[in-house]
């Protein structure tokens, strides 16, 4: 069983920055893909940034050039650096892990990001 715990959300003014962290309960990076999703009120959950199976990174068009996903293998932690934040980035952000060996997937509890104009 994989546990994911997000942190780092908060309230920030437009143009500001936040760094989200996702701490995993074990060494999962070699056996799971890792994504950051977000869900705004009244909207569907959408993927924001991902580490692919090959280890490369992918971003939603809406965040390209502003968000950066990274990881620290030694700390079993994935980060989402968010710069030049906009009010439309306001959402609950979730860390997600999908097993490469089975159909299992895991979600963190989410962390709220609010960007004021």
The first five atom37 places (N, CA, C, CB, O) and aatype in JSON, in Angstrom:
{
  "aatype": [20, 20, 20, 20, 20, 20, 20, 20, 20, 20, 20, 20, 20, 20, 20, 20, 20, 20, 20, 20, 20, 20, 20, 20, 20, 20, 20, 20, 20, 20, 20, 20, 20, 20, 20, 20, 20, 20, 20, 20, 20, 20, 20, 20, 20, 20, 20, 20, 20, 20, 20, 20, 20, 20, 20, 20, 20, 20, 20, 20, 20, 20, 20, 20, 20, 20, 20, 20, 20, 20, 20, 20, 20, 20, 20, 20, 20, 20, 20, 20, 20, 20, 20, 20, 20, 20, 20, 20, 20, 20, 20, 20, 20, 20, 20, 20, 20, 20, 20, 20, 20, 20, 20, 20, 20, 20, 20, 20, 20, 20, 20, 20, 20, 20, 20, 20, 20],
  "atom_mask": [
    [1, 1, 1, 1, 1],
    [1, 1, 1, 1, 1],
    [1, 1, 1, 1, 1],
    [1, 1, 1, 1, 1],
    [1, 1, 1, 1, 1],
    [1, 1, 1, 1, 1],
    [1, 1, 1, 1, 1],
    [1, 1, 1, 1, 1],
    [1, 1, 1, 1, 1],
    [1, 1, 1, 1, 1],
    [1, 1, 1, 1, 1],
    [1, 1, 1, 1, 1],
    [1, 1, 1, 1, 1],
    [1, 1, 1, 1, 1],
    [1, 1, 1, 1, 1],
    [1, 1, 1, 1, 1],
    [1, 1, 1, 1, 1],
    [1, 1, 1, 1, 1],
    [1, 1, 1, 1, 1],
    [1, 1, 1, 1, 1],
    [1, 1, 1, 1, 1],
    [1, 1, 1, 1, 1],
    [1, 1, 1, 1, 1],
    [1, 1, 1, 1, 1],
    [1, 1, 1, 1, 1],
    [1, 1, 1, 1, 1],
    [1, 1, 1, 1, 1],
    [1, 1, 1, 1, 1],
    [1, 1, 1, 1, 1],
    [1, 1, 1, 1, 1],
    [1, 1, 1, 1, 1],
    [1, 1, 1, 1, 1],
    [1, 1, 1, 1, 1],
    [1, 1, 1, 1, 1],
    [1, 1, 1, 1, 1],
    [1, 1, 1, 1, 1],
    [1, 1, 1, 1, 1],
    [1, 1, 1, 1, 1],
    [1, 1, 1, 1, 1],
    [1, 1, 1, 1, 1],
    [1, 1, 1, 1, 1],
    [1, 1, 1, 1, 1],
    [1, 1, 1, 1, 1],
    [1, 1, 1, 1, 1],
    [1, 1, 1, 1, 1],
    [1, 1, 1, 1, 1],
    [1, 1, 1, 1, 1],
    [1, 1, 1, 1, 1],
    [1, 1, 1, 1, 1],
    [1, 1, 1, 1, 1],
    [1, 1, 1, 1, 1],
    [1, 1, 1, 1, 1],
    [1, 1, 1, 1, 1],
    [1, 1, 1, 1, 1],
    [1, 1, 1, 1, 1],
    [1, 1, 1, 1, 1],
    [1, 1, 1, 1, 1],
    [1, 1, 1, 1, 1],
    [1, 1, 1, 1, 1],
    [1, 1, 1, 1, 1],
    [1, 1, 1, 1, 1],
    [1, 1, 1, 1, 1],
    [1, 1, 1, 1, 1],
    [1, 1, 1, 1, 1],
    [1, 1, 1, 1, 1],
    [1, 1, 1, 1, 1],
    [1, 1, 1, 1, 1],
    [1, 1, 1, 1, 1],
    [1, 1, 1, 1, 1],
    [1, 1, 1, 1, 1],
    [1, 1, 1, 1, 1],
    [1, 1, 1, 1, 1],
    [1, 1, 1, 1, 1],
    [1, 1, 1, 1, 1],
    [1, 1, 1, 1, 1],
    [1, 1, 1, 1, 1],
    [1, 1, 1, 1, 1],
    [1, 1, 1, 1, 1],
    [1, 1, 1, 1, 1],
    [1, 1, 1, 1, 1],
    [1, 1, 1, 1, 1],
    [1, 1, 1, 1, 1],
    [1, 1, 1, 1, 1],
    [1, 1, 1, 1, 1],
    [1, 1, 1, 1, 1],
    [1, 1, 1, 1, 1],
    [1, 1, 1, 1, 1],
    [1, 1, 1, 1, 1],
    [1, 1, 1, 1, 1],
    [1, 1, 1, 1, 1],
    [1, 1, 1, 1, 1],
    [1, 1, 1, 1, 1],
    [1, 1, 1, 1, 1],
    [1, 1, 1, 1, 1],
    [1, 1, 1, 1, 1],
    [1, 1, 1, 1, 1],
    [1, 1, 1, 1, 1],
    [1, 1, 1, 1, 1],
    [1, 1, 1, 1, 1],
    [1, 1, 1, 1, 1],
    [1, 1, 1, 1, 1],
    [1, 1, 1, 1, 1],
    [1, 1, 1, 1, 1],
    [1, 1, 1, 1, 1],
    [1, 1, 1, 1, 1],
    [1, 1, 1, 1, 1],
    [1, 1, 1, 1, 1],
    [1, 1, 1, 1, 1],
    [1, 1, 1, 1, 1],
    [1, 1, 1, 1, 1],
    [1, 1, 1, 1, 1],
    [1, 1, 1, 1, 1],
    [1, 1, 1, 1, 1],
    [1, 1, 1, 1, 1],
    [1, 1, 1, 1, 1],
    [1, 1, 1, 1, 1],
    [1, 1, 1, 1, 1]
  ],
  "atom_positions": [
    [[0.84, -1.18, 0.0], [0.0, 0.0, 0.0], [0.88, 1.24, 0.0], [-0.95, 0.0, 1.22], [1.77, 1.39, 0.84]],
    [[0.63, 2.13, -0.94], [1.4, 3.37, -1.04], [0.6, 4.5, -0.42], [1.74, 3.69, -2.52], [-0.59, 4.65, -0.67]],
    [[1.26, 5.29, 0.4], [0.62, 6.47, 0.97], [1.32, 7.72, 0.44], [0.66, 6.44, 2.52], [2.55, 7.79, 0.4]],
    [[0.53, 8.7, 0.04], [1.04, 9.96, -0.49], [0.51, 11.1, 0.37], [0.63, 10.15, -1.97], [-0.68, 11.17, 0.66]],
    [[1.4, 11.99, 0.78], [1.01, 13.12, 1.63], [1.51, 14.41, 0.97], [1.59, 12.97, 3.07], [2.71, 14.62, 0.8]],
    [[0.55, 15.26, 0.61], [0.9, 16.54, 0.0], [1.03, 17.62, 1.07], [-0.14, 16.95, -1.05], [0.43, 17.54, 2.14]],
    [[1.83, 18.62, 0.76], [1.95, 19.8, 1.61], [2.4, 20.97, 0.76], [2.94, 19.54, 2.79], [2.82, 20.8, -0.38]],
    [[2.3, 22.17, 1.34], [2.82, 23.35, 0.66], [1.78, 24.26, 0.04], [3.74, 22.93, -0.38], [2.13, 25.31, -0.49]],
    [[0.52, 23.88, 0.11], [-0.51, 24.75, -0.43], [-0.7, 25.99, 0.43], [-1.81, 24.01, -0.55], [-0.13, 26.11, 1.51]],
    [[-1.51, 26.91, -0.09], [-1.78, 28.12, 0.68], [-2.39, 29.2, -0.19], [-0.51, 28.63, 1.32], [-2.84, 28.95, -1.31]],
    [[-2.39, 30.41, 0.35], [-2.94, 31.58, -0.33], [-1.78, 32.44, -0.82], [-3.88, 32.39, 0.61], [-0.86, 32.76, -0.07]],
    [[-1.84, 32.81, -2.09], [-0.78, 33.61, -2.67], [-1.41, 34.61, -3.65], [0.28, 32.72, -3.39], [-2.46, 34.34, -4.22]],
    [[-0.77, 35.73, -3.82], [-1.25, 36.71, -4.79], [-0.84, 36.3, -6.2], [-0.71, 38.11, -4.45], [0.14, 35.59, -6.41]],
    [[-1.6, 36.78, -7.16], [-1.28, 36.51, -8.56], [0.15, 36.98, -8.86], [-2.29, 37.21, -9.51], [0.57, 38.05, -8.43]],
    [[0.87, 36.14, -9.6], [2.27, 36.42, -9.88], [3.23, 35.79, -8.91], [2.48, 37.87, -9.9], [4.44, 35.76, -9.16]],
    [[2.71, 35.29, -7.8], [3.55, 34.68, -6.79], [3.89, 33.24, -7.09], [2.89, 34.77, -5.46], [3.55, 32.71, -8.15]],
    [[4.55, 32.61, -6.12], [5.03, 31.23, -6.29], [4.68, 30.39, -5.06], [6.54, 31.21, -6.53], [4.55, 30.9, -3.95]],
    [[4.54, 29.11, -5.31], [4.39, 28.12, -4.25], [5.11, 26.86, -4.69], [2.88, 27.82, -3.94], [5.25, 26.59, -5.88]],
    [[5.57, 26.08, -3.71], [6.13, 24.77, -4.02], [5.37, 23.71, -3.24], [7.66, 24.72, -3.69], [5.35, 23.73, -2.01]],
    [[4.76, 22.81, -3.96], [4.06, 21.7, -3.34], [5.0, 20.51, -3.22], [2.8, 21.33, -4.16], [5.88, 20.29, -4.05]],
    [[4.8, 19.75, -2.16], [5.57, 18.53, -1.94], [4.64, 17.34, -1.82], [6.46, 18.65, -0.67], [3.53, 17.46, -1.29]],
    [[5.08, 16.22, -2.3], [4.34, 14.96, -2.18], [5.32, 13.91, -1.65], [3.7, 14.52, -3.55], [6.23, 13.49, -2.36]],
    [[5.12, 13.51, -0.42], [5.99, 12.52, 0.19], [5.35, 11.15, 0.1], [6.3, 12.88, 1.66], [4.2, 10.96, 0.5]],
    [[6.1, 10.2, -0.44], [5.6, 8.83, -0.59], [6.09, 7.96, 0.57], [6.04, 8.23, -1.93], [7.12, 8.24, 1.19]],
    [[5.32, 6.91, 0.84], [5.63, 6.06, 1.99], [6.78, 5.12, 1.73], [4.42, 5.27, 2.37], [7.26, 4.46, 2.66]],
    [[7.24, 5.03, 0.51], [8.36, 4.15, 0.22], [9.0, 4.53, -1.1], [7.91, 2.7, 0.19], [8.66, 5.54, -1.71]],
    [[9.95, 3.69, -1.51], [10.64, 3.96, -2.78], [9.77, 3.47, -3.93], [12.04, 3.27, -2.82], [9.76, 2.29, -4.26]],
    [[9.04, 4.39, -4.53], [8.07, 3.99, -5.55], [8.4, 4.51, -6.94], [6.7, 4.47, -5.16], [7.75, 4.13, -7.91]],
    [[9.4, 5.36, -7.04], [9.62, 6.04, -8.32], [10.0, 5.07, -9.43], [10.7, 7.08, -8.17], [9.71, 5.34, -10.6]],
    [[10.64, 3.97, -9.11], [11.04, 3.02, -10.14], [9.9, 2.09, -10.55], [12.21, 2.19, -9.66], [9.99, 1.41, -11.57]],
    [[8.84, 2.07, -9.77], [7.74, 1.14, -10.05], [6.41, 1.85, -10.28], [7.58, 0.17, -8.9], [5.39, 1.2, -10.51]],
    [[6.41, 3.18, -10.23], [5.18, 3.94, -10.42], [5.44, 5.19, -11.25], [4.58, 4.33, -9.06], [6.53, 5.77, -11.2]],
    [[4.44, 5.6, -12.01], [4.47, 6.95, -12.59], [3.84, 7.89, -11.56], [3.69, 7.0, -13.97], [2.97, 7.49, -10.79]],
    [[4.29, 9.13, -11.57], [3.84, 10.12, -10.59], [3.28, 11.33, -11.33], [5.0, 10.53, -9.64], [3.89, 11.84, -12.27]],
    [[2.12, 11.78, -10.88], [1.48, 12.94, -11.51], [1.01, 13.93, -10.45], [0.3, 12.5, -12.39], [0.79, 13.57, -9.29]],
    [[0.87, 15.15, -10.86], [0.13, 16.13, -10.09], [-1.16, 16.44, -10.85], [0.98, 17.43, -9.84], [-1.12, 16.74, -12.04]],
    [[-2.29, 16.37, -10.14], [-3.58, 16.74, -10.68], [-4.1, 17.94, -9.9], [-4.58, 15.54, -10.62], [-3.59, 18.28, -8.83]],
    [[-5.12, 18.56, -10.45], [-5.81, 19.6, -9.7], [-7.3, 19.55, -10.04], [-5.21, 21.0, -10.01], [-7.71, 19.1, -11.1]],
    [[-8.08, 20.03, -9.09], [-9.52, 20.1, -9.29], [-10.04, 21.41, -8.74], [-10.24, 18.91, -8.62], [-9.97, 21.67, -7.54]],
    [[-10.57, 22.23, -9.64], [-11.16, 23.49, -9.25], [-12.65, 23.28, -8.98], [-10.95, 24.56, -10.35], [-13.23, 22.31, -9.47]],
    [[-13.26, 24.15, -8.2], [-14.7, 24.0, -7.89], [-15.54, 23.91, -9.15], [-15.19, 25.18, -7.02], [-15.43, 24.75, -10.05]],
    [[-16.38, 22.9, -9.21], [-17.27, 22.74, -10.35], [-16.63, 22.2, -11.6], [-17.88, 24.02, -10.66], [-17.28, 22.12, -12.65]],
    [[-15.36, 21.82, -11.52], [-14.65, 21.32, -12.7], [-14.13, 19.91, -12.46], [-13.49, 22.26, -13.08], [-14.01, 19.46, -11.33]],
    [[-13.82, 19.23, -13.56], [-13.26, 17.9, -13.45], [-11.8, 17.97, -13.03], [-13.4, 17.15, -14.77], [-11.1, 18.96, -13.26]],
    [[-11.35, 16.89, -12.4], [-9.94, 16.8, -12.04], [-9.12, 16.68, -13.32], [-9.69, 15.58, -11.09], [-9.47, 15.93, -14.23]],
    [[-8.03, 17.42, -13.38], [-7.19, 17.41, -14.58], [-5.73, 17.23, -14.2], [-7.38, 18.71, -15.37], [-5.28, 17.66, -13.14]],
    [[-5.0, 16.57, -15.09], [-3.57, 16.38, -14.86], [-2.84, 17.68, -15.16], [-3.01, 15.21, -15.72], [-3.14, 18.36, -16.14]],
    [[-1.89, 18.01, -14.32], [-1.13, 19.24, -14.44], [0.29, 18.96, -14.91], [-1.11, 19.99, -13.11], [0.8, 19.61, -15.82]],
    [[0.93, 17.98, -14.28], [2.32, 17.65, -14.59], [2.56, 16.19, -14.26], [3.31, 18.57, -13.82], [1.97, 15.64, -13.34]],
    [[3.45, 15.56, -15.04], [3.69, 14.14, -14.86], [5.14, 13.77, -15.06], [2.83, 13.35, -15.82], [5.87, 14.4, -15.83]],
    [[5.56, 12.74, -14.35], [6.74, 11.99, -14.71], [6.24, 10.78, -15.49], [7.6, 11.57, -13.44], [5.44, 9.99, -14.98]],
    [[6.71, 10.62, -16.71], [6.24, 9.52, -17.54], [6.97, 8.23, -17.18], [6.43, 9.85, -19.02], [7.9, 8.22, -16.37]],
    [[6.52, 7.15, -17.79], [7.13, 5.85, -17.58], [8.62, 5.89, -17.93], [6.42, 4.77, -18.42], [9.43, 5.21, -17.3]],
    [[8.99, 6.68, -18.92], [10.38, 6.78, -19.34], [11.18, 7.76, -18.49], [10.45, 7.2, -20.79], [12.39, 7.91, -18.67]],
    [[10.5, 8.42, -17.55], [11.21, 9.34, -16.67], [11.25, 10.77, -17.16], [12.59, 8.86, -16.48], [11.83, 11.63, -16.5]],
    [[10.64, 11.04, -18.31], [10.58, 12.41, -18.78], [9.4, 13.13, -18.14], [10.48, 12.47, -20.32], [8.63, 12.53, -17.39]],
    [[9.27, 14.41, -18.42], [8.21, 15.2, -17.81], [7.23, 15.69, -18.87], [8.81, 16.39, -17.05], [7.59, 15.93, -20.02]],
    [[5.99, 15.85, -18.45], [4.95, 16.37, -19.31], [4.12, 17.37, -18.53], [4.06, 15.24, -19.87], [3.94, 17.22, -17.32]],
    [[3.62, 18.39, -19.22], [2.86, 19.44, -18.58], [1.59, 19.75, -19.37], [3.71, 20.69, -18.43], [1.55, 19.64, -20.6]],
    [[0.56, 20.13, -18.64], [-0.63, 20.65, -19.31], [-0.27, 21.97, -19.98], [-1.8, 20.84, -18.31], [0.56, 22.73, -19.48]],
    [[-0.9, 22.25, -21.11], [-0.61, 23.49, -21.83], [-0.8, 24.72, -20.95], [-1.48, 23.6, -23.06], [-0.08, 25.71, -21.09]],
    [[-1.76, 24.66, -20.06], [-2.09, 25.83, -19.24], [-1.01, 26.18, -18.23], [-3.38, 25.59, -18.51], [-1.01, 27.28, -17.69]],
    [[-0.08, 25.25, -17.97], [0.96, 25.52, -16.97], [2.37, 25.47, -17.54], [0.84, 24.53, -15.83], [3.33, 25.72, -16.81]],
    [[2.52, 25.14, -18.8], [3.85, 25.06, -19.41], [4.6, 26.37, -19.26], [3.75, 24.67, -20.88], [4.06, 27.45, -19.51]],
    [[5.85, 26.25, -18.85], [6.67, 27.43, -18.67], [6.51, 28.09, -17.31], [6.36, 28.41, -19.72], [7.28, 28.98, -16.96]],
    [[5.52, 27.65, -16.54], [5.28, 28.23, -15.21], [5.46, 27.21, -14.09], [3.88, 28.83, -15.13], [5.91, 27.56, -13.0]],
    [[5.12, 25.96, -14.35], [5.21, 24.9, -13.34], [6.36, 23.95, -13.69], [3.87, 24.12, -13.23], [6.66, 23.72, -14.86]],
    [[6.99, 23.41, -12.65], [8.06, 22.44, -12.84], [7.88, 21.3, -11.87], [9.44, 23.1, -12.66], [7.78, 21.51, -10.66]],
    [[7.85, 20.08, -12.4], [7.8, 18.89, -11.55], [9.22, 18.37, -11.38], [6.87, 17.8, -12.16], [10.0, 18.35, -12.33]],
    [[9.54, 17.96, -10.17], [10.86, 17.42, -9.91], [10.74, 16.39, -8.79], [11.88, 18.54, -9.53], [9.68, 16.26, -8.17]],
    [[11.81, 15.67, -8.53], [11.74, 14.68, -7.46], [13.09, 14.51, -6.8], [11.24, 13.33, -7.99], [14.14, 14.76, -7.4]],
    [[13.05, 14.08, -5.57], [14.23, 13.74, -4.78], [14.09, 12.28, -4.41], [14.38, 14.67, -3.5], [13.33, 11.93, -3.5]],
    [[14.83, 11.42, -5.1], [14.7, 9.98, -4.86], [15.08, 9.59, -3.44], [15.58, 9.21, -5.84], [14.48, 8.7, -2.84]],
    [[16.08, 10.26, -2.91], [16.54, 9.92, -1.56], [15.47, 10.22, -0.51], [17.82, 10.69, -1.22], [15.4, 9.56, 0.52]],
    [[14.64, 11.22, -0.79], [13.59, 11.6, 0.16], [12.23, 11.04, -0.23], [13.51, 13.11, 0.26], [11.23, 11.3, 0.46]],
    [[12.17, 10.29, -1.31], [10.88, 9.74, -1.79], [9.83, 10.84, -1.93], [10.36, 8.65, -0.81], [8.67, 10.67, -1.56]],
    [[10.26, 11.96, -2.46], [9.4, 13.14, -2.53], [9.38, 13.71, -3.94], [9.88, 14.21, -1.54], [10.41, 13.8, -4.61]],
    [[8.2, 14.09, -4.37], [8.0, 14.77, -5.65], [7.55, 16.2, -5.35], [6.95, 14.02, -6.54], [6.77, 16.44, -4.43]],
    [[8.04, 17.13, -6.14], [7.72, 18.54, -5.93], [6.98, 19.1, -7.16], [9.0, 19.36, -5.65], [7.11, 18.59, -8.27]],
    [[6.23, 20.13, -6.92], [5.64, 20.91, -8.0], [5.92, 22.38, -7.69], [4.09, 20.63, -8.17], [5.28, 22.99, -6.84]],
    [[6.89, 22.93, -8.41], [7.19, 24.35, -8.27], [6.25, 25.12, -9.17], [8.67, 24.65, -8.62], [6.19, 24.88, -10.38]],
    [[5.51, 26.05, -8.59], [4.52, 26.81, -9.34], [4.89, 28.28, -9.28], [3.09, 26.58, -8.77], [4.87, 28.89, -8.21]],
    [[5.22, 28.85, -10.41], [5.6, 30.26, -10.53], [4.59, 31.01, -11.38], [7.01, 30.4, -11.14], [3.79, 30.41, -12.11]],
    [[4.63, 32.31, -11.28], [3.72, 33.17, -12.06], [2.28, 32.7, -11.93], [4.14, 33.19, -13.54], [1.56, 32.56, -12.92]],
    [[1.87, 32.46, -10.71], [0.55, 31.9, -10.47], [-0.55, 32.86, -10.89], [0.38, 31.54, -9.01], [-0.42, 34.08, -10.79]],
    [[-1.65, 32.28, -11.37], [-2.8, 33.04, -11.83], [-4.03, 32.64, -11.02], [-3.04, 32.81, -13.35], [-4.06, 31.54, -10.47]],
    [[-5.03, 33.49, -10.94], [-6.25, 33.11, -10.22], [-6.85, 31.82, -10.73], [-7.27, 34.22, -10.33], [-7.45, 31.07, -9.95]],
    [[-6.72, 31.54, -12.01], [-7.29, 30.3, -12.56], [-6.51, 29.05, -12.14], [-7.33, 30.39, -14.07], [-6.94, 27.94, -12.44]],
    [[-5.39, 29.22, -11.46], [-4.67, 28.07, -10.91], [-5.27, 27.63, -9.57], [-3.19, 28.41, -10.73], [-4.86, 26.61, -9.02]],
    [[-6.21, 28.4, -9.06], [-6.85, 28.05, -7.79], [-7.54, 26.7, -7.89], [-7.85, 29.13, -7.37], [-8.38, 26.49, -8.77]],
    [[-7.2, 25.79, -7.0], [-7.73, 24.43, -7.03], [-7.17, 23.64, -5.86], [-7.39, 23.72, -8.38], [-6.28, 24.1, -5.15]],
    [[-7.72, 22.46, -5.66], [-7.09, 21.49, -4.78], [-6.14, 20.66, -5.64], [-8.17, 20.57, -4.05], [-6.53, 20.13, -6.68]],
    [[-4.9, 20.57, -5.21], [-3.87, 19.85, -5.95], [-3.63, 18.49, -5.3], [-2.56, 20.67, -6.02], [-3.49, 18.38, -4.08]],
    [[-3.59, 17.46, -6.15], [-3.45, 16.1, -5.68], [-2.21, 15.44, -6.28], [-4.7, 15.29, -6.02], [-1.89, 15.65, -7.45]],
    [[-1.54, 14.67, -5.49], [-0.47, 13.82, -5.96], [-1.08, 12.45, -6.3], [0.67, 13.69, -4.88], [-1.95, 11.95, -5.59]],
    [[-0.6, 11.85, -7.37], [-1.17, 10.59, -7.85], [-0.04, 9.66, -8.27], [-2.17, 10.83, -9.02], [0.91, 10.09, -8.94]],
    [[-0.14, 8.42, -7.9], [0.85, 7.41, -8.3], [0.13, 6.23, -8.95], [1.7, 6.94, -7.09], [-0.88, 5.75, -8.44]],
    [[0.67, 5.78, -10.05], [0.09, 4.63, -10.76], [1.15, 3.56, -10.91], [-0.47, 5.04, -12.16], [2.25, 3.81, -11.4]],
    [[0.81, 2.36, -10.47], [1.77, 1.26, -10.54], [2.05, 0.85, -11.98], [1.25, 0.06, -9.75], [1.15, 0.8, -12.81]],
    [[3.31, 0.58, -12.25], [3.72, 0.05, -13.55], [3.58, -1.47, -13.61], [5.16, 0.45, -13.85], [3.74, -2.07, -14.67]],
    [[3.28, -2.08, -12.47], [3.26, -3.53, -12.36], [1.86, -4.1, -12.16], [4.13, -3.97, -11.22], [1.66, -5.31, -12.25]],
    [[0.91, -3.23, -11.9], [-0.46, -3.68, -11.66], [-1.41, -2.54, -12.03], [-0.66, -4.12, -10.18], [-1.0, -1.53, -12.6]],
    [[-2.67, -2.73, -11.71], [-3.67, -1.68, -11.98], [-3.85, -0.73, -10.81], [-5.0, -2.32, -12.34], [-4.71, 0.14, -10.85]],
    [[-3.07, -0.9, -9.79], [-3.24, -0.09, -8.59], [-2.83, 1.36, -8.84], [-2.44, -0.67, -7.42], [-1.89, 1.64, -9.59]],
    [[-3.56, 2.26, -8.2], [-3.21, 3.67, -8.23], [-3.56, 4.27, -6.87], [-3.93, 4.41, -9.39], [-4.42, 3.75, -6.15]],
    [[-2.9, 5.36, -6.55], [-3.03, 5.96, -5.24], [-3.14, 7.47, -5.36], [-1.84, 5.58, -4.36], [-2.57, 8.09, -6.26]],
    [[-3.89, 8.06, -4.43], [-4.08, 9.51, -4.39], [-3.71, 10.03, -3.0], [-5.53, 9.88, -4.74], [-3.93, 9.36, -1.99]],
    [[-3.15, 11.22, -2.98], [-2.97, 11.91, -1.73], [-4.28, 12.57, -1.32], [-1.85, 12.95, -1.83], [-5.29, 12.48, -2.02]],
    [[-4.25, 13.23, -0.17], [-5.46, 13.84, 0.37], [-5.76, 15.2, -0.27], [-5.34, 14.0, 1.88], [-6.86, 15.72, -0.14]],
    [[-4.78, 15.76, -0.96], [-4.97, 17.05, -1.61], [-4.51, 18.21, -0.75], [-6.41, 17.24, -1.98], [-4.54, 18.14, 0.48]],
    [[-4.09, 19.28, -1.41], [-3.7, 20.5, -0.72], [-4.28, 21.68, -1.5], [-2.15, 20.61, -0.59], [-4.19, 21.74, -2.72]],
    [[-4.87, 22.63, -0.76], [-5.56, 23.74, -1.4], [-4.57, 24.83, -1.81], [-6.62, 24.33, -0.47], [-3.71, 25.23, -1.03]],
    [[-4.71, 25.28, -3.04], [-3.96, 26.42, -3.55], [-4.97, 27.49, -3.96], [-3.03, 26.02, -4.75], [-5.85, 27.23, -4.77]],
    [[-4.83, 28.67, -3.39], [-5.72, 29.78, -3.72], [-4.88, 30.96, -4.18], [-6.6, 30.16, -2.5], [-3.98, 31.42, -3.47]],
    [[-5.18, 31.44, -5.38], [-4.45, 32.57, -5.95], [-5.4, 33.76, -6.05], [-3.86, 32.22, -7.36], [-6.42, 33.7, -6.74]],
    [[-5.07, 34.82, -5.35], [-5.92, 36.01, -5.35], [-5.47, 36.98, -6.43], [-5.9, 36.71, -3.96], [-4.29, 37.06, -6.78]],
    [[-6.44, 37.7, -6.95], [-6.12, 38.66, -8.03], [-5.78, 40.03, -7.48], [-7.3, 38.77, -9.0], [-5.49, 40.95, -8.25]]
  ]
}
